[in-house]
Amino acid sequence: MDGVTDWITDVTVSLFTQSLFTVKSGHFCYHLIHDSGKSQKKMECQKPDVKPVLYSFFRSSSCWRVRIALDFKEIDYEYKTCEWFYEEGQKRAEYLKLNPMGEVPTLIIDGNTLTQSLPIIEYLEETRPDKPLLPKDPVLRAKARALTEIINSGIQPLQNIRVEKKSGDSTWAKFWIEKGFTGLERALQETAGRFSMGDSISLPDVYLVPQVYRAKRVNVDMSKFPLISRIDSALSEVDAFKSAHALRQPDCPMKERLSS
């Protein structure tokens, strides 16, 4: 491998098409592209000991989800605060080079810049599968994804602060969260144990906790949703969910921070 052979351990080769191979090792990841009998190599990944960098805003539910996944999978990372997230200026202009939408989160990992919480978490799931967030059974995986999408697509975009401000209606977020939670509560009755999918932590749990926090901030009556509330309470005792909490982040104002 032109001088990098000594680095390679446990090499695996995956055939995606007749002409595209990916070779992964303990240190590097190559794409080998066969073109008219000629092989080309492109180094895709950094050394894995480079610490990932998360661009985050403490109260953003999307960032919160990624923090939970990173902590649950025990991935050490550098936290870069985006306290200027809602402002215009040079920092935001520079950030657009990383994230074309100017949104958070952005995760730099394995030499790649990833955006949007769900693709980021799916990448972590596929590349760091030791502590899975999705069941092995394909039907259960589909149900876990469906619960996740109730929040990710059916609730969060409608109650987003930017949308709420544009609506000019102070009850906007509360209305859409209650509507979404009504459906989520019904769906969870078919799948829940201690957590959303039986007794194992899974992807919908990662999405549920930040959404419950937002619900409480807009005065949703959570007594209407006992199952959601019970799962949220159980998750609040899990270390990864504790450490990822919005009010434990370095950019959370001191007066709002949780003491423990």
N, C-alpha and C positions, 0 to 999 in steps of 0.2 A: 504493500500500500504506500510506496514512495516515502519510506522513512517514518511512517506512523505505526508500523506493524507492532512495535513494542507496546503501544498504548492499548491495543485492542484485546479485549477479553470478552468471552461469551458473545461472540458475534452471531447475530441472527440476520437472516435475509428474508425480506418479504417481497413477493411479486405482486405489484399492483396492476401492471399491464405487461404485455409482452416486451416492452422496451424500457420499463422503469423499475428499478430496484432501489430499495432502501437498506442500507447496511448500518446497523446500530452497534455501538460498542460501549464499554464502560466509560469512555471519555469523549467520543465524537459520534456524530451522526452524519452519514454521507448519503446523497442521492447519486446513484450511478445511472447515467442515461446512455443507452446504447443508440448511436446514430451512425448508420451506414458502416457498421463494423468498427466504429471508434467509440471508446468509452471516455466519458467526461466525469470528473468528480467535482462535487460542490459541497463544501463543508457547511452544514446547516446549523449545528448546535455548538454552544460553548462547552467548556469543561463544566461538568455538573456541579462542581464545588463553588461556582459563582452564585452568590446569594441573589435570589429573585428580588425585584423591586416592585412594590405596589404603590401606585399613585391613588390616594384615597382621601375621602372627606368623611369625618367621623360619623355624621348622621345619615349619610347616603345609604339607603337600604341595599342598593346594588353593591356598594363597597363592602357593606356588612356581610353580605352573602359570601363574597370571596374570602374575607377574613376568616369566617367560620370554616370554610373548606380548607384553607391553608392550615389553620390551627388543628382541625380535626385530623388532617393527614400528616401533621407534625412537620410541616415544611417551614423552615426558618426563612424569614424574608425581611427586607428593609422597607420601612414605612416612610413614604414621602407624602407629607401633608399638602393638600390642595385647599388651603383656607381661603384662597382667592377665587374659588370655584365659581361663585356667583358674580364675580366682578370682571370688568374688561381691563386690559392692560398688557404689558409686555410679557408677564409670566404666562398669561392665558394664550397669547399669540404664539409663544414658544411651545406651549403644550399641544397646540393644534397640530404640530408636526408629528407628535406621537399618536394623538387621537383626533381624527378629522372632525368628529362631532363635538369636540371640546368637553366631553363628558367624563365622568369617573364611573367605574375604575378603569385603570390601565395596568396591566401586569407585564413586566419584562422578565422573561424566564427562558432559559435554554437558548439565549440569543434571539428570541422572538418577542415581538411586541403584540400583546393580545388585548382586545377590548370586548366589552359587553360581558356581563356576569355569567350568563349561561354558557357561552362558548369557552370562557376561561375555566369554569369549573369542570366542564366536560373534558377539556385538555388535561387538567390535573387528574381527572378520573382515568383517562386513557394512558397517561404517562406515569402516574403514581398510583397503581391499583391496589396496593397493599391494604389500605383501609377504604374499602369501597363505599360509595354513596348510592349505588344502584344495585338492586338485587340481581342475582344471576339468571333467574327465571325470566324469559322474555315477556311473559304476560305481566308479571309483577313489575318489571322494568317499565313497561308501557303505562301501568297504573301510577307508578311513582312519577313518571314524566307528566302525566295528565294532572296530577295534583299540583305539581310544580307550575304548570302552565296556567292553572286557575289563578295563581298569584301573579306569575310573571307577565302574562298577557291579559288576563281578565280583570285584574284589580290594579296593580301598580301603575301602569301607564295612565289610567283614568284619574287616579288620585295624586299623581305627581304634583309637586309644589308649583311647577311652572304652569301646568294645566289649570290648577286651582286658581292661581293668580289671574290667568287669562280669562277665566270664567267670571270672575268678580263675585262669586257666590261663596260665602264663608262655610256653607254646609255641603259644598260639592264633594270634598274628599270623604266626609263621613257617609254620605249617601252611597257612594260607589264601593266603599269598603264594606258597609253593611250588606249591600246587595251581593258582593262577591263572597263574603263570609257565610252567607246563608247557603249558597251552593257548596262551598268548601266543607261546611259542617256536615251536610248530607253525604258528600263523597267520602269523607273520612270515616263515616259509620261502617263502610264496607271494608276498610283497610287497616284501621288503627288498632294498635295494641297500646303499649306504653307510649310509643311515638306514632308518627303518621303511617308508617308501613310496619305494622307489627311491633316487635320489641327491639328492632335495630334502627339506628340513626340512618336516615337516607336523605336524598336530595330535597324532597318537599319540606323536611324539617329546617333545612338551611334557609329556605325562603319564607317559612312561616314566622319565625321569630322576629325578623325586622319588620314584617307587615303588622304583627300584633303591636309592636312598639308604636308604629305610626297610627294604628287604630286608637290606641289609648291617648295619643297626643291630640287627636281630633274628637275626643270624648265619645267614642263608640262604646255602647253599653255591652261589655264583654260577657255579662251574665246571660245574654241571649245565645252565646256560643260556648256552651260548657265543654264540649270536646276539644275545640281549638284551645280554650283556656287551660285545660288539663295538660294537653301536650306541651304547650308553651311553658307551663310551670315545671314539667319534668325536664325539659331541655335546659331550663335556666340553671339546673344543678350540674350540667355537664361542663367539664373544664374548658373545652374548645369554644363553647357558647359563652361562657363567662369571659374569657380573655378577648373574644371578638366583639364584645358589647360596645355599642357606640360611646357610652359614657365612661369607658376605660381606655379610650384612644388618646394619643399624645396631643392631638389638636382639639380635643374637647376642652372647653373653658373650665378652669379649675373649680368655679362655683357650681358646675353641673356634674362634675366627676363623681363616680361611685367610690366610696372609701375602701371597699374590699372587692 
